[in-house]
């Protein structure tokens, strides 16, 4: 019976509405696929205050509409299919039954086995009524609970029973949540080898049903989300990860500034694929020209999200990408990918399409996952020569950012810099600071034009006749400076909002070698003490200060900045962001500055212990030890610094040794070696922070002959003594065997001690992961 009257629960998708009309209904609420601010314009807003990677796009589209997505027309078959679906009303008895089931499993505490049985019996009662129940506003919540707690047999039985109506369920506002819950529950059984064939058969049935007419579900705001989850299920990855859920501006920003590595790791693309054939079937059929108008899919924002997810899931599978990407570029399906395969007509069409919201997002992903040869073809054939024009566009600038951020070779950066290097000031004034940030990040990643990029950025915010002292303040308050009426007399604004992207650019700049950023160091050093304190109290400014403190700038400059914070370390340490800065200040300080920092923290010890980072900071800086015995604390810090210096001499770079005023922690190291050194520093700290007096601690790597016997087992021994002790014990055993029993009785205790010390040393060496090669390096460093 068709639902009539107020008592009937109507479907949220009325049969008289087209797909585009449903998406444009304003009172339907925010769909599940639009959470986190990713609304109908895919997160790009046209505000001058939101410049950056995803904040400077206008809300109007190319067709002239204001704030509305571009409509499209479906074919007659799709319209008939949509109009012919009518949701039936749930009969009263069924409603009463599922209400009782909901009360039974949610209102009382039921053990796991009993709950599974109840859920399985309820799903059997739902056989033949899956569509009505899943799309009912109230009962759909109960169906979600049943699917979350039932066995895999009942779960697969439910999905196979409604497989031909799965598309209709997925495109309903309530039904989409039921479909997602079923797929999420199915993903929990991927590692169940006993039921793998059952799960595979269910996934295959769902895929085959969807590819019959994929356009409707792809272009639906609810169905798009379900289809992306099904793609992730076939790949075996969690869709809840931001990498596959949606395009998060902060995530993209961090990746393009080298502050976060991408999860699109091609080395892992071939691993843990539970259903590769089903994934290939889905991806192949959704872009099949015989079943879908690719032009419609490229221009629709919801289908664009599905295509983006498919591309990310295929990252590293070059054969599939060489087949899929040309279709998304508008090339014929049977084209052979070879040099200059993109015709001029197709290239001009791409340049027009990247100015649309949906396709610009899709092109960003294409550039991220494209094989090197395909990326080079796109760069040289389509985008070269049009970079500044694209950068000036509200949507096209994001494509340029992706193009720059994913540059493959140094030659690409050279060509990009030729077009954009002299346009930094224009881009910043246009609000396209994200393009500048992407180029700086790519220059740093590929080690090319580092000095030129830094110089171009400085010239963009500081004129030739102005002092370099204005560089850092203007980048921190970029908006305030750009919209100032009197730029010549602009000064540090009190209480103004700090520019997040400008701060991130500075954080990235301080990762360059110090010889390229002298102007920025000078500008930072020229800040007044109250301005440095204001920066450190702000999360964005604190990160810039930390980046400078861990850079390879001279210790003199670092100490000068730390001195400006004297008297405020206590109040900074209780702040969430300031505690990290205090930690970095301590690492970059000499003994006298460290003592001043810790002395300020003593009065904040109680308050620090209640904060998130406080206990760690109190332990690392040994604030309690300083308050109790300052002399002992000072002696331990001196021993640590001596150990770090000797360790650096042994394992540090031979061409750049630190000066006396510098400490080990203030020098930048290559990433793989830095990770090893970090573990070694932690080991040294843990041993030297023990409750033993500093006089009992023997210097690390110090050659004082035979190590003295001591009851302190935590004292680190010299790394160069292991082989000497072993050879000594061998010679003593050899001599003992020749001299007879009297000698054995006389030296037995000594031999036993040597054996035990050698065994302990070997165990310690195995635990620390030391090798013979490290011993050779150590001896070579000591001989120098």
N, C-alpha and C positions, 0 to 999 in steps of 0.2 A: 504493500500500500504506500502510495506516495504521501509524504507529509503535507498536511493541510491544516491551517489554523495556528493559533498561538501556542498550542500544546506541542506541536511538532517542533523538533530541533532542526532548524534549516542548516544547510551546508554553508560554510564560509565562502565557497566559490559558487556563485550563482550561475545557472546554466546559460543565462542570456548574456553573460559577460564574455568578452574576448580576453585573450591572455594579456594584451597590453592594458586593457581597461582595469583588469584585476590588479595589476601592478601599480596603477595610478590611483587606486582608491585610498583616500587619505586617512580613513578612520579604521583601517584594519589593524592598526598597531604595528609595532616594529617586528618584522619577521626574524626567525632565528638566524638567518644568514646575514643579518645586518647588525649584529651586536658589535659593541665596541666602537660605535661612532661611524661604522662603515655603512652609511645610509645610501639613499638612492643615487647620490652622486659619487659614490665610491670613495668618500673621505676627502675630496678635494674641494676646498671652499675658496671663494673669491674675496679674500680680505687681505689688506696690506699688512696686517699685524701677524699674519700667519705664513710668512715666507718660509721657503725651505723645500724639502723633498716632496711633501704632500700637503702643503698648506697654501700654495699660491695659485690655485686653479679657480677659475670663475665658475659660477653655478649655471651659466647659460651654455647651451650647446650650439653646434654649428647650424642647425636648422632654424635658429632664431628664437626658439622657445626659452622661457626664463624659468629655470629650476625644474624642468620636466625632462625625463629621459626620452630619447628618440623612439617613436613608435615604429612598429613594423607590421606588415600584413602576413598572416599565415595562409597557407594554401587551403583549398576547400576541404580536403580530407581531414586536416587538423581541426578545422572549424566544426565539421560534422561530428568528429570524434569527441570534441569538447562538449558540444551541445547535446549529444545523445546520452551523456552520462547523467543519471538522476539518482541521488542518494535516497534510499528508502528509510522510512521511519523505523526506529527500534520499537518492537512491541512491548507493552507494559510488563508482561511476565519476564521477558529477558532483562528489561531495565531493573526490575525488582531483584532478579537473581544476581546480577553483577553489583548491585548496591550492597547486597548481603556479603558477597565475596570481598568487596572493598573493605567493609567493616571487619570481616574476619581476619584479613591479613594485615590490616593497617591499625586497627583499634586495639588489638591484643598482642601479647608477645607469643610468637609461634616459632618453634625451632625450625632449623633449616630444612630438614627432610620433610616435615609436615607441610611447610610453606610450599616446597617444590611440588608436592602431590596436589595440594589445593590449586595451585596455579596451573598445573597440567590438566586437571579435570575441568577447570574453567575455560581453558583454551579449546578443549574438545567440544564444550558446549557452544563455543563461538564459531565452530565450523559452518561455513556457508553464510555467515553473517559478518565476516571480517570487515567488509567495507563500511557497513552501517555502524558497527561498533567503533572502528578506528577513527571515523570522521565525526563521531558524536562528541560534542564539546565536553561533557562530563565523563562519560564512560571511557573516553580515550585515555584519561589519566589512569583509570584502573587497568586498561590494556597495557599501558607502559609498565606498570608494576608487575603484571603477570609475566610479561616478556623478560623482565629483568631477573625474575626469580625462578623461572621454569627450567626444565632440563633441556638439553640440546635437541633431544628427539621431538619434544613438543614444540620447540622453537622452529625447527626446520619444517615440521608438519604445518604450522601456522603459515609460514612464508610460502611454502609450496601450494597451499590451498588458495592463497589470494594472489598468486603470481601474476595472473592475467589482469588483475585490478590493482597491481602494485603501483603503477604509474598514477592512477587516479587517487589512491591513498596518499602518495607522495606530494601531489599538488594541492592537497587540502591543508588548511591552516592547522587543524588538529591532527589530521592523519600523518602529516609530515613528521611530527614528533614521535608518533608510534612507529613509523618506518625507520627513523633514525635510531630509536631505542632497540628495535629488532636487529639492525645491522651492528650496533654497538655490542649487543649481547652475543651476536654471532662471532664478533672479533675476539671475544674472550676464549673461544674454543678453537682458535687456529692452531695451537700447539697440542691439541688433543689428537694424538695419532689414531686412536681407535675410531673416532668419529670423523676423521678427515674426509673420507669419501662422501659421507652424508652432507657435510658442510659444503664440499666442492659441488655436489649435485645441486644444492640449493642456490649457491651463488651463480652457477651456470644458468639455471632456470630464470633467475632474476635478470641476468644480463641479456639473455635471449629475448625476454619479454620487453625490455626497455628499448632495445635497438630496433624494434619494429617501427617506432615513430619517436625518435629521440628529441626532435625539435621542441615539442610541447613541454617536456619535463626540463630540458635545458634552459628554456627561456622563461620558466616560472620561478618566482622568488623562493617558493618553498621546495619545489622539485629540484632546483639547482643545488640546494644544500644537500638533499638526500643523495643525489647522483655523485656529488663529490665524496661523500662518505663511502659510497659503494666503490668508487675508484680507489680510495685509500685502503679499503678492506681487501681488494684484490692485490694491492701492492704489499700489504702487511705493515702499514705505518699508521700511527695514531693521527686522526684528523684534527684532534684538539690542539695539536701543535700549531702555533701561529704561522709556521712556514707554509702549511697547507690549508689552514682555516680561512685566512684572508691576508691581504697585504697590509701589514701594520707599518705605519710611517716611521715610528721610532725604531723598529727592527731594521727596516731598509736603511735608515739613516746611519745606524751603528755599523752596519755592514759596509757601507760605502766610505765610511771614515776609518775603516780598519779597526773599529772598536769592538767588533764582534764577528766571528767567523760564520759563514753561511752553512745551514744544515743541508744544502743541496750538494752533498758530497758524492761525486761520481764514483768514487771507490766503493761506496756502499750501495750503489744502485742495483747491483746484481744479487745482493744478499737478501735472504728472508723474503722471497717472493712466493707466497703460498699459492697464488692462482695467476701465473703469468699469461696463460692462454686467454683467460677471461678478461684480463686487463687489456691485452692486445685487441680482443674482439670489441670491447667497449670503445676504445680510442679510435679504432679503425672505422667503426660504423657511425660514430657521432659526427665525423667529418666526411662521411661518404656522400659525394655530390649527388648520387642517385636517391638518397633518402633525406638530404637536408640541403637547404640553400645556404652555402657557406657565407654568403654576404650577410644574411640575416644573423647568423651566429656571431660574426665578427663585430656587428654593430650593436648587439644587445648586451647589456651590462651583466645579466645573470648567466647567459651562456658563456660570456667572456671569463667569468670566474671558473666555470667548469673546464674550459680549455687551458686556463692558467694552471689549474691543479693537475691536469693530465700532463702538461709539459714538465712540471716539477717532478712528477712521479717517474717520468722517462729520462730524467737527467742522467747522463753517462751512457745511455743506450743510443749510440750514434746512428745505428741503422734505422731505428724507429723515428728518430728525430729528423733524419734526412728525408724520410717519407712524409712526416707530418708537417714540418715547418714550411716547406714550399707551398702546401695547400693553404696554410694560414696567411701566407704572403700574397695569395691571389694567383699563384702559378697553376697551370694544369696539373691534374693528379698524376699523370704519367710522365711528367718531365724528369729528365735526368740531371742530377745536380752536378754541374761542372763549372769551371771558370766562366764568368759572365753569363750565367744562365738566367739572371734576372734582366728582363728586357726593360728598355727605357720607359715604355708605357706602364709597366708594372711598378717600376720604381717611383714614378710620379704619383701613382695611385697610393702607394704606401706613404709617401710624404703628406698626402691629404688625410689619410686615415689616422695617422699618429696624432693629429690635432683633435681627435675625438676621444672622449674619456675612456670608453670601453676598450678601444683598440690600443690606446697608449699604454694602458695597464698590461694588455696582452703582449705588446711589443717589448716591454720591460722584461718580462719573463723569457721571451724568445731570445733576447740578447744575453740573458743570464745562463741559459742552458744550451745554446747553440754550439755545435762543434766548432773548432777553431777556423776551419776553412769556410764554413757557412757564415760565421761572424765576420770574417774578413771580406767576404763577398758583399754582405750587407753594408759594411762600413765604406768600402771603396766604391761600390756601385750606386748605393742609394743615399747615404747620409753625408758623405764627404762633400764639402762646399756649401752645405745648408745648415751647419751646426748653429751659427749665431741666430739665424732666422728661427730655427726650431727652439732655441733657448729662450727666445723672446715670447714664445707662445705659452699660454696658460697650461696646456696639456703636453705640448711637444717638449717642453723643457725637462719633463720627467724622463722622456725617452733619451734625451741627451745625457742626463745623469746616469742612466743605466748603461748607455753606450760607453761612457767614460769609465765608470766604475768597473766594468767587466772587460776593459781593454786587455788584449792578450799579449801584446809585445810592446817594446819600447818605441818601435816605429809608429804604432798607433798613437801613443802619447805625443810624439813629436808632431804628427799631423794635426792632432786636436789642439795642441798648444799654438800652432801657427794660426789657427782660426780664432781661438778664444783667449789666448794669452794677453793680447792687448785690449781685450774687451771686459776685463774684470770689473772695472768701475761701472761700466754700462750695465753689466749684469746685476751688480749689487743695487744700483739705483732702480732697476726694473723689478727688483724683488726676487731675482733668480739666484739668490745666494747658494742654493743647493748645487747648481752647476759648478760654481767655484769650489765648493767643498769637495765635490766628487773628483774634480781634477787634482786637487791637492792630495786627496787620499790615494788616487791612482798613481801619482808621481812618487809618493812615498813607497807604495807597494812594489812598483817596478824599478825603483832606484834610477830615475831619469828626470832631468830638469828640476831637481829639488830646489836648487838655488834660484832658478828662474821663476818658479811658482811662488816661492816665498817673497821674492822681490816684487813680482807682479801684484800680489795681495797687498803688500805694504804700500805700493804706489797707488793702489785703488782707494785707500782710505787716508793717505797722507800725501799732500802735494809736494812738489820739489822744494819749494821755499819754506816748508814746515819742518819742525823738528820731529825726529823719529819717536820722541816720547809720547806722541799722540796715538800711536798705532794700537797698542793694547786697549786703552780706554775706549776708543771708537769701535773696536770690534766687540767689546763687551756690551756696549750700548749702541748697537748699529742702527736700530730703528730710531732712537732718540736723535742720533747724529744726522741721519739721512733726512729726517723731516724737520730739522732745525732751520729756522729762518736766518740765523746768523752763524753759519758754519765756521767762519774765520775765528770767531771768539767763543766757540763751543768749549765747554768745560765739563768736568765730571758731574753728572746730574745726581743730586741727592734724592734717594727714594725712588728712582726710575726703575722700570722693569728691565731686567737683564736679558739680552738677546741670546736665546738658547743656542741657535745655530752658530752665531758668532763665537760663543764660548767653546763649542765643540770644535770649530775650526782652529782656535788657539790651542786647544788640547792636542789636536793632531799635529799642529806646527811644532810644538815642543818635543815631538818624537823625531824630528829631523836632526842630523848632526849639528853640533853647536856652531860650526863655521858658517852654516847657511842661515842661522837665525839670530845673528848678533844684534840686529836692529830690534827684534822682539825682546831679547834679553835686556837690552838697554832701556826699552820702554817699560818693562816690568819693574826694573830696578828703580826707575824714576818715580814710581807711585808713592804717595804719602802713606804713612803708617796706618792712618784711619781708613784709607781706601783699600789697603791690603787686608785689613781686618774685615771690612765689609764684603770683600770678595770671598774670604775664607768662610764667612758665615752663610753664604749662598751656596746651594749644592752645585750649581754650574761653575761658579767661580772657584770653589774648593777643588774641583777636579782639574782645573787649569793649574792651580798652584801645585797640586800633587804631581801633575805631569811634568812641571818644571823641576820639582825636587828629585825626580827619578831620572831626569834627562842627563846627558853627558856634559852639561854646563859645568863651569868651574865651581869648586867648593867655595871659593871666595864669594861668588854671586849668591849661591844658595844660603850661606851663612848670613849675608847681608839681608836677604829676605826674611830669614827666620828671626833675626834680631828685631825686625819691625813688628813681630807678633809677641814680643816679650811682654809679660804682664797679662796676657789674655789666653794662655794655653789652658788654664783651668776652665774658663767658660766655653772654650771651643771643644774641649774633650767631652763635655756632656751633650753636645749636639750630635745628631746622627751622622751628618757629613763631616763635621769638624773633628770627630774622633779619628777618622782616617787621615786627615791632614796632620794632626798631632803626631800620629804614628810615623808618617813620612818625614816630618820635621826631625823627629828623634833619630831616624835612620841616617839622615843627611848631616847631622850635627857632629861636632867634635865633642870631646869629653866635657869641657866646660859648659858648652851650650846644652848638652844632655842633662847635666846637673841642674841647670836653671829650669829646664822644662819640667823635670821630675819634682823639683822643689815647689813648683806652682801647683802640681797635681795633688800634693799631700793633703791640702785643706779640702779638696774635692773628693777624697777617697770614698767617703760614705755615699755621696751622690752618684759617683761613677759606678759603684757596685750595683746600682739599680738600673743602669742603662743597658742597652743591647750590647754595645761594644766595650763597655766599661771594664768588665772582668778580664777580657783579653788584654786590654791596654794596661791595666794594673799589674797583670802577671808579666807581660813582656817588659815593661819599664821597671818592674820590681820596685813599685812605689812604697810598699810596706817595708821592704828591706832598706830602702833609703831613709825612711822615717826612723827606723830603729837603729841602724848603724851606717851612717853616711860614709865613713872611711872604708868600711868593708865593701859597700856598694861601689864606691869609686875604684877600689882595687879590682873588683870583678869586671867593671867596664873597661879598665885599662888592659886586663888580660884578654878580654874578648877582642878588643881592637888590635892587639898584638897578634892574636891568632888569625884574624881576618887578613891582616897585612901579609903575614907569612904564607897563608893559603893563596892569596892573590899572586904573590911572587912566584909560587910554584905552578899555578894553573892559569893565571891571567895571561892576557896577550903580551907578547914580548916587545911589541912595537909601541905600546902605550901604557907605560907603568904610571901608577898614581903618584902624586906628590905627597909630601908629608902631611899637608893639611887636609888631603882628601881621605875618605874612608872607603872601605870595600863596597859598602852598600850604595854609594853614590855613583858608581860606574855602571854604565849600561853594558850588557853582555848579550851575545847571540842567544836567541830564544832556547834552543835545545840545551846549551850549556848552562844557561841561567836557571833552568828548571833543576838541573843537577846541583848547582851551587845553592839554590834555595833549600833543598833538602839537607845539604851539608851544613848550612848555617843553622837550620833548626836543630840538627844533631848537636852542634857545638853549643848552642844556647841551652839546650836541655841538660847537657853535661855540666856546663859552667854555672848554671843557675841552681845547682844542688846546694844543699845546706852546708857544704864544706867550706872552710876558710880559703881565701884566695891564695894563701901561701902554699897550700897543698896542691894547687893546680899546676902541673908541669906544662910549660909552653908547648903549643901545638906546632909540630914540625921542627922543634928545636933539637939540635944535635948536641947532646950532652954526654955522649958515650953510652955506657950500659944503663938502662933505666933502673931507677932505684925501686926496691921492693916496698910496697905500701899496702896497707889494708884497704885503701880507697879504690874500689873497683871501677868507679865512675871516672877516674882520671884518664883522659884521652892520651894514648901512647903515640909516640912518633911513628909516622907511616914508613919511615925508612928503616925501622928496626926489625921488621918482621923476618926478613930473610937472614939478617945477621944473627938473630936469636936462633933461628932454625939451624943455620950452619954451625953455630956454637954448640948447640945441644948435640948435633951429629958428631962433632969432633970429640966431645966429652964422652959420648957413648963408645966411640971407637977406641979412645984411650983407656977407658974402663975395662973394655974387653981384653986388652993386652996386659994390664997390670995385675990382674988377679982379684981374689975375693977381698983382700984387705982394703984395696983401693975402692972397691964397690961399697964396702961398709962405711968407709970414710966419707965418700962423696955421694952416697945414695940419696940423702935428703936434697942435695943441690941438684942432682940429676932429675929427681922427681919434680922439683920446683920448675926446672927448665922445661920439662915435658909439659907440665900443666900450663905454664905460661904460653908455650908454643901452641897448644891445642886451643886455648882461649883466644889467642890472637887470630888463629885460622878461622875459628867460628865467628869472631867479630868481623873479620875481613869478608867472609862469605855473606854475612848479614848486611854489611854496608855495600856489597856489590863491587868491591874493589877487584881490579885485575892486575895482572903482571905488567901490562902496558902502562897503567897509571903509576906503578912503582918506578918504571924506567923514566917516565916524564918527571917524576918527583926528584929522582937522583940528578937528572940533567939540570933541573931548576936549582937544586941546592949547590951543584958544582959551579953554576954561574955566580 
